[in-house]
Structures are given as C-alpha cells and as structure tokens.
Amino acid sequence: MQNALWGLRMSDSLESKMARLRDEFGGLVDDATIRKLVLSEGGMKMASKKIADIKDREEITVTATVSKINPMRTFNKRTGGQGRVRNIDVQDESGNCRLTLWDEDVDLPENMEILVGTQLVLTDCYAKQSDYGLDISKGKKGKIEKVN
C-alpha cells in the first residue's frame, strides 16, 4: 500500500490524493481507510480530535460534516472599516459546533462547492468557546479541505 502513496505530491489536494488511491486499489479499500492513508502517510496530519473532545483555545485538526451554511453578514470593525463573517454549522458523531469564516474566507462555500452534507477536514484550526458554543476558525495557518 505504501508504494501507492509515493506518487502523491504534497501540493495535491486531499480529494485528488484520495481519487488516485481509489483508482490504484481498484475499489478494494473504502474511502475512510483511503483518507487515513492519505492523511498519515501523505504527510498530512491525522484528524486527531472529535468535536466533543475539543477544548477552549486549542489548535485542532478535525473531520466534520456540514449541516448548515448560514448567509454572510457584515459588521463594523473596532479598528474601523467593515468586516465580513459567515458561520457554517458542522458535526461529527460526537457533537456539533460552528465553523466561523472571516473576511476573505466567507466565499469558501461557493468557491469550494461546499454544500450541506459535505465532509471537511479542518487542519491546524483554532477552537474557542463563545456565547454561542464552540467556534472553530481557520486563522492564519489553518486549512479547510473538502473530502467528498
């Protein structure tokens, strides 16, 4: 199995790496196993947390499914000017939370063709408790990738 991973480049998206392995294994391996192979052997971080296990002010990697995409809102920044924010409700088998997208990221659902039911891998994202519950944001170094 490891030989199949050697041909994958780090710049490839999670989805394209999974598609290549799916073809390589000819349907003998399910998507959950292929995703684990790509994440662990392909040099990406393994999804290490379930939503219920995420703590306040923690950097996390989690796999979650989109349950609702809320509309974008504008607000006045404390520093002046206008900002944009958008919340996406996500869940896994252990619980649910909000994925908060700020400013340039608010268009990700359209740009990445994210719909309700889409599975996402949130890598190196930041979690914090808010008045609304657990919020996860991409921050400067986080990454959001579509699995399906």
C-alpha positions in Angstrom: 0.0 0.0 0.0 2.8 2.4 0.8 4.1 2.3 -2.8 0.8 3.7 -4.0 1.4 6.8 -1.8 4.9 7.5 -3.1 3.5 9.0 -6.3 1.5 11.6 -4.4 2.8 15.2 -4.3 2.3 17.4 -1.2 0.7 20.1 -3.4 -2.2 17.7 -4.4 -5.5 18.3 -2.6 -6.8 15.7 -0.2 -9.6 14.9 -2.7 -7.2 14.3 -5.6 -4.9 12.1 -3.5 -7.9 10.0 -2.4 -9.1 9.7 -6.0 -5.7 8.4 -7.2 -5.5 5.9 -4.4 -9.1 4.8 -5.0 -8.1 4.0 -8.6 -4.8 2.4 -7.5 -6.7 0.0 -5.2 -9.5 -0.7 -7.6 -12.3 -0.5 -5.1 -10.7 -2.9 -2.6 -10.3 -0.2 0.0 -13.1 2.0 1.4 -12.9 5.8 1.5 -12.4 6.0 5.3 -9.3 3.9 5.0 -8.0 5.7 2.0 -8.5 9.1 3.8 -6.5 7.7 6.8 -3.7 6.5 4.5 -3.5 9.9 2.7 -3.6 11.8 6.0 -1.0 9.7 7.8 1.4 8.6 5.0 0.9 11.5 2.7 2.5 13.9 5.2 -0.7 15.5 6.4 -1.9 15.5 10.0 -4.2 12.8 11.1 -7.6 14.0 12.2 -6.9 13.9 15.9 -10.0 15.2 17.7 -13.7 14.6 17.9 -15.8 17.7 18.3 -16.9 16.6 21.8 -13.2 16.4 22.9 -12.1 19.9 21.7 -11.1 22.3 24.5 -11.2 26.1 24.6 -8.3 27.9 23.0 -6.9 24.8 21.3 -5.3 24.3 17.9 -7.0 21.3 16.4 -7.5 19.1 13.4 -10.9 17.6 13.0 -13.1 15.9 10.3 -16.7 17.2 10.3 -19.8 17.2 8.1 -21.5 20.4 7.1 -25.1 20.6 8.5 -26.0 24.2 7.7 -24.4 27.1 5.7 -25.5 30.5 7.1 -25.5 33.7 5.0 -22.7 36.1 5.1 -23.0 39.2 7.4 -21.2 42.5 7.5 -20.1 44.3 10.7 -18.2 47.4 11.7 -14.7 46.5 12.9 -13.4 48.1 16.2 -10.4 49.3 14.2 -12.7 51.0 11.6 -14.0 49.7 8.3 -16.3 46.8 7.5 -15.7 43.2 8.1 -17.5 40.1 6.8 -18.3 36.9 8.7 -20.1 33.7 7.9 -20.9 30.6 10.1 -21.1 27.0 8.9 -22.6 24.5 11.3 -20.6 21.3 11.3 -20.9 18.0 13.1 -19.3 14.6 13.7 -20.6 11.5 15.5 -19.7 13.1 18.9 -21.3 16.6 18.6 -21.6 19.8 16.7 -20.1 23.3 16.5 -19.7 26.4 14.3 -17.0 26.9 11.7 -16.6 30.7 11.6 -15.2 32.2 8.3 -13.8 35.7 8.4 -13.4 38.4 5.6 -11.6 36.8 2.6 -12.8 33.3 3.7 -16.6 34.0 3.6 -16.8 32.9 0.0 -15.2 29.4 0.6 -18.6 27.6 0.4 -19.2 28.8 -3.1 -15.5 28.7 -4.2 -15.0 25.1 -3.0 -18.6 24.0 -3.8 -19.3 23.1 -0.2 -22.9 22.0 0.4 -24.9 20.6 3.3 -23.5 17.0 3.7 -20.0 17.9 2.5 -17.3 16.4 4.7 -14.4 18.8 5.6 -11.0 18.3 7.1 -10.1 21.3 9.3 -6.4 21.3 9.8 -4.5 23.4 12.3 -7.6 25.5 13.0 -8.3 27.3 16.3 -11.1 26.5 18.7 -12.6 28.7 21.3 -15.7 28.8 23.5 -18.1 31.7 22.7 -21.5 32.7 23.9 -22.9 30.5 21.1 -20.9 27.4 22.0 -17.7 26.0 20.4 -16.4 28.0 17.5 -13.6 26.9 15.1 -11.8 29.4 12.9 -9.2 28.8 10.2 -6.9 31.6 11.4 -3.7 32.4 9.5 -2.2 29.0 9.3 -5.3 26.7 9.3 -6.5 24.8 6.3 -10.0 23.7 5.1 -10.2 20.8 2.7 -13.2 19.1 1.1 -13.2 15.3 1.5 -16.2 14.4 -0.7 
